[in-house]
Amino acid sequence: MIQFIFKGLGQRIVLLFFISIISHAIVHLAPGEPSLVDPSNPRMKAEDIQRIRAAFHLDEPLYVQYVYWMNDLFTGELKSFKDNQPVLGKIWDRFLNSLPLFILGTLITWFLAFPIGIQAALRRGSGFDKVGTFLSYALISIPGFFLSYICIIFMVKTFNVPVIGMRTFGLENASLMLRSMDRVWHWTLPAFMSAVAGVAILSRYVRSQMLEVINQDYIRTARAKGLSEDTVIYRHGLRNALLPFITMFGLTIPGLIGGSVIFETIFAWPGMGRLGFEAILARDFPVILTLNFISAVLVLIGTFVSDILYAVVDPRIKF
């Protein structure tokens, strides 16, 4: 086990190094650079552009720029091209905003999808199964941004409450409890909208996996032993159906960065997704590269955790 962990960490560190090189090359080889964001500015002279390029090492060879980026990133001195603010500080502030949405959306997805999928499999062909199938395909088909606007209009027209942004204007001097409740209220709708498609898709996966598992011989054997139905389904059946979802769990972690760009934009939520989108528009290379690097780290961590959880769920898997 220890050998497997160290071997996996070593492989992922090497892979992360190559990912950083490739992403750095792709970003810098794309057309345009920060010094040319506003070429129509009459005050921007040739010497000004050259001074900007020298200040951000854009006149250096590509491999030298990579060394500068990695050195500044790990020493905490990396600055944004857009506003000259520390990149890690900007990302950390946006991370704290995105984390509640990600956690709440993930919890909604998993706590709704599994009961719906399991019951649909156990009651195959029933009205519950047919309605669940119809709603799942409908929610998958309807664009998330369209459904979000419908929900915003419904909440505002019906309950006359604000749902845009992180807080309600005018409550800055309210009590701590009222401000906390207001913040939770503003979390709820964007988190729920980001989880809707996930619930629809994951519930279909759960249903198909459970249908495959409950017809296995060991399930019939467990029932023949006189075990309760809950024990048969949730201890023997569900545990053996979890392997595909462990893989999915590892791949949902990078959604903390890019999975909520649309919903953060619609709900005016200052999260990491919007930060990356704004950085792309401004050609803010340090922010783009750092977000891509962090996303790669999250992917590798997610797959590594999934590999370890495989052995926890299924003892048949040998490292």
Secondary structure as GFF3:
##gff-version 3
##sequence-region A 1 319
A	DSSP	alpha_helix	2	29	.	.	.	ID=ss1
A	DSSP	three_ten_helix	34	36	.	.	.	ID=ss2
A	DSSP	alpha_helix	46	55	.	.	.	ID=ss3
A	DSSP	alpha_helix	62	75	.	.	.	ID=ss4
A	DSSP	alpha_helix	87	122	.	.	.	ID=ss5
A	DSSP	alpha_helix	127	141	.	.	.	ID=ss6
A	DSSP	alpha_helix	144	159	.	.	.	ID=ss7
A	DSSP	alpha_helix	176	213	.	.	.	ID=ss8
A	DSSP	alpha_helix	217	224	.	.	.	ID=ss9
A	DSSP	alpha_helix	229	230	.	.	.	ID=ss10
A	DSSP	pi_helix	231	237	.	.	.	ID=ss11
A	DSSP	alpha_helix	238	240	.	.	.	ID=ss12
A	DSSP	alpha_helix	243	252	.	.	.	ID=ss13
A	DSSP	alpha_helix	255	258	.	.	.	ID=ss14
A	DSSP	alpha_helix	261	266	.	.	.	ID=ss15
A	DSSP	alpha_helix	272	282	.	.	.	ID=ss16
A	DSSP	alpha_helix	285	313	.	.	.	ID=ss17
###
